[in-house]
Amino acid sequence: MKYDAVVSLGYNCEISFRLENFFGKINAMPFSWSYVLERESFPTVLEHIEPLLSGEVRLLEDRMILCENTKIKFHPRYEILQKDGTITDDSLAEAVQELKSRVEHLKKKYVELVASDKRTLFLIKVENKGEEDNIRYVRAVAEALTKVYRSGLFTLVVLAEKDAVTPGLQSLEGEQLKIRALKRFAPRKHTDIAGDVKGWYRVLREMTGEPGKGYGRRLWKKRKEWFFAVLKKKLLKR
């Protein structure tokens, strides 16, 4: 493979699901399964990761846990949830403790990576908030990585929906920064099975130099699991 590490920078877990489909597994990092709510502050987090989940947290209505310092939210371990998907007052403390411990480990991995000589491929999804805003954000992320990744042996791939890939955004491309278009991102409830899965495959194959054997099979398996889970719920309601 062209790279020693392939790392998701979010903004949500769609990238990680596609990496799982492509490679069969992922090397988890702090942002692999998180959701970035405020992208304006995200470049600062890339440079200074210490505040991530180091302070106050809050349980949200979608059952994710929000880091108040960074406005990034995380899934608690599913085994801590109740059968209906909720977290009780008794289990919330356990969920937060487990999450902080897990993310602390991932933060250390990130710090070690950016201080290393490994060749790393970073992938980031960019929502379309207008050409000017998109350009400003991509530049900020690229600059943050340039500052923190000491060896400079990285490539940042920006993934945007096709309407957002404007000439201005494309003009940012260089040796370390690539812009690639997808037909559409997956809806937030179905990042595991939906979206432009063929487009993701083409990008990952191009960037990694790997064939992605089993990509379609693993994706189809996920879709079958989802289908039968939905069918089971419907039958139980009858």
C-alpha positions in Angstrom: 0.0 0.0 0.0 1.1 3.6 -0.6 0.6 4.5 3.0 1.5 3.1 6.4 -1.7 4.4 8.0 -5.2 5.5 6.7 -7.0 7.8 9.2 -10.5 9.3 9.3 -10.9 12.9 10.4 -14.7 12.7 10.2 -16.9 14.7 10.3 -18.8 11.5 11.0 -18.4 7.7 10.9 -19.2 7.2 7.2 -15.5 7.2 6.3 -14.8 4.5 9.0 -17.6 2.3 7.7 -16.2 2.5 4.1 -12.7 1.8 5.4 -14.0 -1.3 7.1 -15.7 -2.4 3.9 -12.5 -1.8 1.9 -9.9 -3.3 4.3 -12.0 -5.5 6.5 -10.9 -3.5 9.6 -9.7 -0.1 10.6 -7.0 1.3 12.8 -9.1 3.4 15.1 -8.1 7.0 15.9 -9.9 9.7 18.0 -12.2 10.9 15.2 -12.9 7.5 13.6 -16.3 7.1 15.3 -17.0 10.6 16.4 -19.2 13.4 15.1 -17.8 16.9 14.6 -20.5 19.5 15.4 -18.5 22.7 14.9 -16.0 22.5 12.2 -14.7 26.0 12.9 -12.8 24.7 16.0 -11.8 21.4 14.6 -8.4 22.5 13.1 -7.4 23.7 16.6 -8.3 20.2 18.0 -6.0 18.6 15.4 -3.1 20.8 16.7 -4.0 20.5 20.3 -5.8 17.3 21.1 -5.3 17.3 24.8 -8.7 19.0 25.6 -10.6 16.3 23.8 -12.9 14.7 26.4 -10.8 16.1 29.2 -13.5 18.3 30.7 -17.3 18.5 31.0 -19.4 16.2 29.0 -23.2 16.0 28.3 -25.5 13.2 27.3 -27.5 14.3 24.2 -31.0 13.2 23.0 -29.5 11.0 20.3 -27.7 9.0 23.1 -24.3 10.3 22.2 -21.9 12.0 24.6 -20.8 15.5 23.8 -17.4 16.9 24.7 -18.1 20.5 25.8 -14.5 21.6 25.1 -14.4 20.7 21.5 -18.1 20.2 20.4 -17.3 16.7 19.2 -19.7 13.9 20.2 -19.1 10.2 20.7 -21.0 6.9 20.9 -20.9 5.2 24.3 -20.3 1.4 24.3 -23.5 -0.3 23.1 -23.2 -2.9 25.9 -23.8 -0.1 28.4 -27.0 0.9 26.8 -30.4 -0.5 27.9 -32.4 -2.7 25.5 -34.3 0.3 24.3 -31.1 2.2 23.5 -31.2 4.5 26.5 -28.7 5.2 29.3 -29.8 5.1 32.9 -28.5 7.5 35.5 -26.6 4.6 37.1 -25.0 3.6 33.8 -24.2 7.1 32.6 -21.2 7.5 34.9 -19.9 4.1 33.7 -20.4 5.1 30.1 -18.5 8.4 30.5 -15.6 6.7 32.3 -15.3 4.0 29.7 -15.5 6.6 26.9 -12.9 8.8 28.4 -10.5 5.9 28.9 -11.0 4.7 25.4 -10.5 8.1 23.8 -7.4 8.8 26.0 -5.8 5.7 24.4 -6.8 6.9 20.9 -5.4 10.4 21.6 -2.0 8.8 22.5 -2.1 6.9 19.3 -2.7 10.1 17.4 0.1 12.0 19.1 2.5 9.1 18.3 1.4 9.0 14.7 1.9 12.7 14.0 5.3 12.6 15.6 6.3 9.6 13.5 7.8 9.1 10.0 4.9 7.0 8.9 3.3 7.9 5.5 -0.3 8.7 6.4 -3.5 9.2 4.3 -6.0 11.4 6.1 -9.6 11.4 4.9 -12.1 14.1 5.8 -15.7 14.8 4.7 -16.6 18.4 4.1 -20.2 19.5 4.2 -21.2 22.2 1.6 -21.5 25.5 3.4 -20.7 27.6 0.4 -17.5 27.8 -1.6 -15.8 30.5 0.6 -16.5 28.7 3.8 -15.5 25.4 2.4 -12.2 26.8 1.1 -11.4 28.5 4.5 -12.1 25.2 6.3 -10.0 23.0 4.1 -7.1 25.4 4.3 -7.3 25.5 8.0 -7.3 21.7 8.3 -4.4 21.4 5.9 -2.4 24.0 7.8 -3.1 22.4 11.1 -1.9 19.0 9.9 1.2 20.7 8.4 2.0 22.2 11.7 1.5 19.1 13.8 2.7 16.3 11.5 6.4 16.8 11.9 7.7 14.6 9.1 5.3 16.0 6.5 4.7 12.5 5.1 1.0 12.8 4.8 -1.7 13.3 2.2 -5.1 14.9 3.0 -8.0 13.8 0.9 -11.0 16.1 1.0 -14.3 14.4 0.2 -17.2 16.6 -0.8 -20.5 16.1 -2.6 -20.2 16.9 -6.3 -22.1 20.2 -6.1 -19.5 21.4 -3.5 -16.5 20.6 -5.7 -16.2 24.1 -7.3 -13.2 25.4 -9.3 -12.2 27.4 -6.2 -12.1 24.4 -4.0 -10.2 22.4 -6.6 -7.6 25.1 -6.9 -6.4 24.1 -3.5 -5.1 20.8 -4.8 -1.4 20.1 -4.4 1.1 17.4 -3.6 -0.3 16.9 -0.1 -4.0 17.9 -0.7 -6.4 16.1 -2.9 -10.1 17.0 -3.6 -12.5 14.2 -4.6 -16.2 14.3 -5.3 -18.9 11.9 -4.3 -22.4 11.8 -5.7 -23.8 12.1 -2.2 -23.0 11.4 1.5 -24.9 8.8 3.3 -27.8 10.0 5.4 -26.8 10.3 9.1 -28.9 7.4 10.2 -27.4 5.0 7.7 -23.8 5.9 7.4 -23.0 2.1 7.6 -24.9 1.0 4.5 -25.8 4.0 2.3 -24.3 6.8 0.3 -22.2 6.7 -2.9 -20.5 3.4 -2.1 -19.1 3.0 -5.6 -17.6 6.5 -5.4 -16.0 5.7 -2.1 -14.5 2.5 -3.5 -13.0 4.4 -6.5 -11.4 7.0 -4.2 -10.0 4.5 -1.8 -8.6 2.3 -4.6 -7.0 5.3 -6.2 -5.5 6.7 -3.1 -4.2 3.6 -1.4 -3.2 1.6 -4.5 -5.0 -1.4 -2.9 -7.7 -3.5 -4.7 -10.2 -3.5 -1.8 -11.0 -7.2 -2.1 -14.2 -8.1 -0.3 -15.5 -4.5 -0.3 -18.8 -5.3 -2.0 -19.3 -8.6 0.0 -18.7 -6.9 3.4 -21.0 -4.0 2.4 -23.7 -6.4 1.3 -23.4 -8.3 4.6 -24.0 -5.1 6.5 -27.1 -4.3 4.4 -28.5 -7.8 5.0 -28.0 -7.4 8.7 -29.8 -4.1 8.7 -32.7 -5.5 6.6 -33.3 -8.4 8.9 -33.1 -6.3 12.0 -35.7 -3.9 10.6 -37.9 -6.9 9.6 -37.6 -8.4 13.0 -38.8 -5.2 14.7 -41.8 -5.0 12.4 -42.8 -8.5 13.1 -42.4 -8.0 16.9 -44.8 -5.0 16.7 -47.6 -7.1 15.2 
